[in-house]
Amino acid sequence: MFKSRSSNLKIHRTRPLVGVALVCAGSILLVSCSTVLSEAPTQVGGLPSGTPERPAVAPEYPAVHEMPPARATAVLTEEEKKKVEAELAAMRAAQARRAKASGEPE
């Protein structure tokens, strides 16, 4: 029925510790995203010596809602598609013949 005072004291003592632990964990996560680490030595987790420098100005975000301009060239007709496919098949066959003649695996 009644809780003892010692159990209430344990709860009141651990709450601040849990809060401090959460704040510390959150600050560690925020610090890990910091650019300060990029200037640290490689042994501590900094960038390797061969990495390129960051650009002075950040690039703009791409315009997602803008449509690309219309194509200057037309799409291939059915006859052109068949011609291209026939050329590719001929090239593939010639490549296979050359590979077979030289003893390379296909």
C-alpha positions as CSV (number, residue, x, y, z in Angstrom):
1,M,0.0,0.0,0.0
2,F,2.5,2.6,1.1
3,K,5.8,3.0,-0.5
4,S,8.8,3.4,1.6
5,R,10.8,6.6,1.6
6,S,13.9,4.8,0.4
7,S,12.3,3.8,-2.9
8,N,11.1,7.4,-3.5
9,L,14.6,8.7,-2.8
10,K,16.1,6.3,-5.4
11,I,13.8,7.5,-8.1
12,H,14.4,11.1,-7.3
13,R,18.2,10.6,-7.4
14,T,18.2,8.7,-10.7
15,R,16.1,11.1,-12.7
16,P,18.7,13.9,-12.8
17,L,21.3,11.4,-13.8
18,V,19.2,10.1,-16.6
19,G,18.6,13.6,-17.8
20,V,22.3,14.5,-17.7
21,A,23.1,11.3,-19.6
22,L,20.6,12.1,-22.3
23,V,22.0,15.7,-22.6
24,C,25.5,14.3,-22.9
25,A,24.5,11.8,-25.5
26,G,22.7,14.4,-27.5
27,S,25.7,16.8,-27.4
28,I,28.0,14.1,-28.5
29,L,25.8,13.4,-31.5
30,L,25.7,17.2,-32.4
31,V,29.5,17.5,-32.0
32,S,30.0,14.6,-34.3
33,C,28.4,16.5,-37.1
34,S,30.7,19.5,-36.6
35,T,33.2,20.6,-39.1
36,V,35.8,21.0,-36.3
37,L,36.5,17.3,-36.6
38,S,37.6,17.8,-40.2
39,E,40.5,19.9,-39.0
40,A,41.6,17.3,-36.4
41,P,44.5,15.0,-37.1
42,T,43.8,11.7,-39.0
43,Q,44.6,9.6,-35.9
44,V,41.7,11.3,-34.0
45,G,39.2,11.0,-36.8
46,G,40.0,13.9,-39.0
47,L,40.1,13.9,-42.8
48,P,43.0,12.1,-44.6
49,S,45.8,14.2,-46.1
50,G,44.7,13.7,-49.8
51,T,41.1,15.0,-49.5
52,P,40.2,18.0,-51.6
53,E,39.3,21.3,-49.8
54,R,35.6,22.3,-49.4
55,P,34.3,24.8,-51.8
56,A,34.2,28.4,-50.5
57,V,30.6,28.8,-51.6
58,A,28.1,26.0,-51.1
59,P,26.4,24.9,-54.3
60,E,22.8,25.8,-54.8
61,Y,20.1,23.2,-54.4
62,P,18.8,21.9,-57.7
63,A,15.5,23.3,-59.0
64,V,13.3,20.3,-58.4
65,H,10.1,21.8,-59.8
66,E,11.5,23.2,-63.0
67,M,10.9,21.1,-66.1
68,P,13.9,20.5,-68.4
69,P,13.8,22.3,-71.8
70,A,12.4,20.5,-74.7
71,R,14.7,18.2,-76.7
72,A,16.4,19.6,-79.7
73,T,16.5,16.2,-81.4
74,A,13.6,13.9,-82.2
75,V,13.1,10.5,-80.8
76,L,14.2,7.6,-83.1
77,T,11.7,6.2,-85.5
78,E,10.9,2.5,-85.6
79,E,13.1,2.0,-88.6
80,E,16.1,3.8,-87.0
81,K,15.6,1.7,-83.8
82,K,15.7,-1.6,-85.9
83,K,18.8,-0.3,-87.7
84,V,20.6,0.5,-84.4
85,E,19.6,-2.9,-82.9
86,A,20.9,-4.7,-86.0
87,E,24.2,-2.9,-85.8
88,L,24.6,-3.8,-82.1
89,A,23.8,-7.4,-82.8
90,A,26.4,-7.4,-85.6
91,M,29.0,-5.9,-83.3
92,R,28.2,-8.4,-80.6
93,A,28.6,-11.3,-83.0
94,A,31.9,-9.9,-84.4
95,Q,33.2,-9.5,-80.8
96,A,32.3,-13.1,-80.0
97,R,34.0,-14.3,-83.1
98,R,37.2,-12.4,-82.3
99,A,37.1,-13.6,-78.7
100,K,36.6,-17.2,-79.9
101,A,39.5,-16.9,-82.4
102,S,41.9,-15.5,-79.8
103,G,40.9,-18.1,-77.2
104,E,39.5,-15.6,-74.7
105,P,36.3,-16.6,-72.7
106,E,33.1,-15.1,-74.0
